[in-house]
Amino acid sequence: MKSVLTGAAVTLGLLLASIGSAQASNTAAHQPTPQARQHGIDRAGEAYAGWLQNTSTSAAPTEMAPAASVEGIDVSSHQGNVNWSAQWNAGKRFAYVKATEGNYYTNPYFAQQYNGSYNVGMIRGAYHFATPNDSSGANQANYFLAHGGGWSRDGKTLPGALDIEYNPYGATCYGLSQSAMVSWIRDFLNTYKARTGRDPVIYTNLDWWTRCTGNSTAFRTTNPLWVARYASAPGTLPGGWPVYTIWQYSSTPIDQDRFNGDMSRLTALANG
């Protein structure tokens, strides 16, 4: 019995050492740039939607609003435990919650944020912060799905969103050519749809999309656009999308989003 226990202890020790080594490797490979640190990203996993956007807009934009719209927010580990009742009372009716990053990080506040927004009455969804230099699009889509990125037709769950934007850990386009980036994005989207039946939302901005995909129009007819632009209007949309589905227009006091349609259309997006 002593030898069996000793063997088990050795095996457990090796497993824990392996996990610790993998975590250390991920941290070493994802050292935030000085610019990212200025935006509150101090370690691997802390990237969030719109981290490099201009944060000058602090109030609801004054541009001509669509005939109907719904206000919402998006959150990550930076917000910690969110007071969802306060957000509901402030008029927010939907939320996107960061679930994962790359194939190495899960948001420790995900359950409180994802379930809390649902419980207060919001329509909510999960998003994945992509790091295309780490692994394939399929690998990261599966990681996302395994850690909160799923979808169900309950009228309260939005399709998962792919956050594809500036790299806080190095080269802006993650070392990929424009064609390779488009292929990576397609791999993620196809994998997610094959497993859920839904086309994911794409979160991006005009500058990054133009630089890193050549302003590809490959997804304009299949994937809803969640565009980031902190200004008084959404401006020119990337990728030939004729309209935006969601517009992230500010990060003050928390990331602010506007759905382009009324509540019935938001529910339709949730239901697919």
C-alpha positions in Angstrom: 0.0 0.0 0.0 2.8 2.4 0.8 4.3 2.0 -2.7 0.9 2.6 -4.3 0.3 5.8 -2.3 3.8 7.0 -3.1 3.3 6.4 -6.8 0.0 8.3 -6.7 1.6 11.2 -4.9 4.4 11.3 -7.4 1.9 11.3 -10.2 -0.1 14.1 -8.6 3.1 16.0 -8.0 4.1 15.7 -11.7 0.6 16.8 -12.8 0.6 19.9 -10.6 4.1 20.7 -11.7 2.9 20.4 -15.3 0.0 22.7 -14.7 2.2 25.2 -13.0 4.7 25.1 -15.8 2.0 25.6 -18.4 0.6 28.6 -16.5 4.1 30.1 -16.1 4.6 29.6 -19.9 1.4 31.3 -20.7 2.3 34.2 -18.5 5.8 34.5 -20.0 4.4 34.4 -23.5 1.8 37.1 -22.9 3.6 39.9 -21.2 1.5 43.0 -21.7 3.1 45.8 -23.7 3.8 49.2 -22.0 0.7 50.5 -23.8 -1.4 47.7 -22.6 -0.3 48.3 -19.0 -1.4 51.9 -19.3 -4.8 50.6 -20.1 -4.9 48.3 -17.0 -3.7 45.0 -18.5 -1.1 43.9 -16.1 -0.9 40.2 -16.8 -2.0 37.4 -19.2 -5.8 37.1 -19.5 -6.7 40.7 -18.6 -7.4 41.9 -22.1 -10.9 43.3 -22.6 -13.1 44.5 -25.5 -12.0 47.9 -26.7 -8.9 48.2 -24.5 -7.1 50.5 -26.9 -10.0 52.6 -27.9 -10.3 56.4 -27.4 -12.1 56.8 -24.0 -13.1 60.4 -24.5 -16.9 59.7 -24.9 -18.5 59.5 -21.5 -22.2 60.1 -22.2 -24.7 58.6 -24.6 -23.7 59.8 -28.1 -25.7 62.7 -29.6 -25.8 61.2 -33.1 -29.1 60.5 -34.7 -30.2 57.3 -33.0 -31.9 54.5 -34.9 -35.7 54.4 -34.9 -35.4 52.1 -31.9 -32.4 50.9 -29.8 -31.6 49.1 -26.6 -28.9 50.0 -24.2 -26.4 47.5 -22.7 -23.0 47.0 -21.3 -20.0 44.6 -21.6 -17.9 43.4 -18.7 -14.7 41.4 -18.0 -12.7 40.5 -14.8 -11.9 44.2 -14.5 -15.4 44.9 -13.2 -15.3 42.1 -10.6 -18.7 41.4 -9.1 -21.2 43.7 -10.9 -24.2 45.3 -9.2 -26.7 44.1 -11.8 -29.7 45.6 -10.1 -28.1 49.0 -10.4 -27.3 48.4 -14.1 -30.9 47.3 -14.7 -32.2 50.5 -12.9 -29.9 52.5 -15.2 -31.8 51.2 -18.2 -29.4 48.5 -19.4 -31.2 45.5 -20.9 -28.4 43.4 -22.3 -24.8 42.4 -21.5 -21.9 40.7 -23.0 -19.5 39.0 -20.5 -15.9 38.0 -21.3 -15.6 34.2 -20.8 -12.2 33.3 -22.2 -9.0 34.5 -23.8 -6.8 32.5 -26.1 -6.7 28.9 -24.9 -5.3 29.6 -21.5 -7.6 31.9 -19.5 -11.1 32.0 -18.1 -12.7 35.0 -16.4 -12.9 34.2 -12.6 -16.0 36.5 -12.3 -17.8 34.9 -15.2 -20.4 33.0 -13.2 -21.4 36.1 -11.2 -21.5 38.3 -14.3 -23.2 35.9 -16.7 -25.8 34.5 -14.3 -26.3 37.8 -12.5 -27.2 39.7 -15.7 -29.6 36.9 -16.6 -31.2 36.8 -13.1 -31.9 40.5 -13.1 -33.8 40.1 -16.4 -31.2 41.0 -19.1 -30.5 39.2 -22.3 -26.8 38.2 -22.1 -24.1 36.6 -24.1 -20.4 35.6 -23.7 -17.4 36.8 -25.7 -13.9 35.4 -26.4 -10.8 37.6 -26.7 -8.9 36.0 -29.5 -5.1 35.6 -29.6 -4.6 34.1 -33.1 -0.9 33.5 -32.6 -1.4 31.0 -29.9 -3.5 28.3 -31.5 -6.0 27.7 -34.3 -9.4 29.3 -34.6 -11.0 25.9 -34.1 -9.0 25.3 -30.9 -10.0 28.6 -29.4 -13.7 28.2 -30.4 -13.8 24.9 -28.7 -12.1 26.4 -25.6 -14.6 29.1 -25.5 -17.5 26.7 -25.8 -16.1 24.6 -23.0 -15.9 27.6 -20.7 -19.2 29.4 -20.9 -19.4 30.4 -24.6 -22.3 28.1 -25.5 -25.8 29.1 -26.7 -29.3 28.0 -26.1 -32.6 29.1 -27.6 -34.1 30.4 -24.4 -34.8 34.0 -25.6 -32.2 35.2 -23.1 -28.9 34.1 -24.5 -27.1 35.9 -27.3 -24.8 34.1 -29.7 -21.2 34.0 -28.7 -19.0 36.9 -29.8 -15.5 36.8 -31.2 -13.5 39.8 -29.9 -10.8 40.2 -32.6 -8.7 43.4 -32.1 -5.4 44.9 -31.1 -2.9 42.6 -29.5 -2.0 43.7 -26.0 1.0 41.3 -25.8 2.9 42.2 -29.0 2.5 42.7 -32.8 -0.8 44.3 -33.6 -1.8 41.6 -36.1 -0.4 38.8 -34.0 2.2 38.0 -36.6 -0.3 36.9 -39.2 -0.7 38.0 -42.7 -4.0 39.5 -43.8 -5.1 36.3 -45.6 -4.0 34.1 -42.7 -6.0 36.3 -40.3 -9.1 35.9 -42.4 -8.6 32.2 -42.5 -8.1 32.1 -38.7 -11.3 34.0 -38.1 -13.2 31.7 -40.5 -11.9 28.7 -38.7 -13.2 30.0 -35.4 -16.6 31.0 -36.8 -17.1 27.7 -38.7 -16.3 25.7 -35.6 -18.6 27.7 -33.4 -21.5 27.4 -35.9 -21.0 23.7 -36.4 -21.4 23.1 -32.7 -24.2 25.6 -31.9 -26.0 26.3 -35.1 -25.3 30.0 -34.6 -23.1 32.5 -36.5 -21.1 34.3 -33.8 -21.1 38.1 -33.5 -17.8 39.7 -34.5 -16.5 42.5 -32.3 -13.8 44.7 -34.0 -13.0 48.3 -35.2 -12.3 49.8 -38.5 -8.6 50.5 -38.0 -7.6 47.0 -36.8 -9.9 45.2 -39.3 -8.4 47.2 -42.2 -4.8 46.7 -41.1 -5.0 43.0 -40.2 -7.6 41.6 -42.6 -7.3 44.0 -45.5 -10.8 45.2 -44.6 -12.1 41.8 -45.6 -15.8 41.6 -46.6 -16.0 37.8 -46.1 -18.3 37.9 -43.1 -20.6 40.9 -43.8 -23.6 38.8 -44.8 -23.3 36.0 -42.1 -22.0 37.5 -38.9 -23.6 40.4 -36.9 -21.2 43.3 -36.4 -20.4 44.7 -32.9 -18.4 47.7 -33.8 -16.1 49.7 -31.4 -15.9 53.4 -31.9 -15.8 55.8 -29.0 -17.2 58.9 -30.6 -20.5 60.7 -31.3 -21.3 58.3 -34.2 -20.3 54.8 -35.3 -18.6 56.2 -38.4 -17.5 54.1 -41.4 -18.1 50.5 -40.7 -15.4 47.9 -41.3 -15.6 45.0 -43.7 -18.4 46.3 -45.9 -21.0 45.6 -43.2 -24.1 47.6 -44.3 -25.2 48.1 -40.7 -24.0 47.5 -37.2 -25.9 45.2 -34.8 -24.2 46.6 -31.6 -22.1 49.7 -31.2 -19.7 50.0 -28.3 -19.5 53.8 -27.9 -17.8 54.5 -24.5 -16.0 52.9 -21.7 -17.2 55.3 -19.0 -18.2 54.5 -16.4 -18.4 50.9 -17.8 -18.3 49.8 -21.4 -21.5 51.1 -23.0 -23.2 49.4 -25.9 -26.2 50.2 -28.1 -28.2 47.5 -29.9 -29.5 48.7 -33.3 -33.2 47.8 -33.0 -35.9 47.4 -30.5 -36.3 44.8 -27.8 -38.2 42.4 -30.1 -35.2 42.4 -32.5 -32.8 41.8 -29.7 -34.9 38.9 -28.6 -34.9 37.6 -32.2 -31.1 37.8 -32.2 -31.1 35.7 -29.0 -33.5 33.1 -30.4 -31.7 32.8 -33.8 
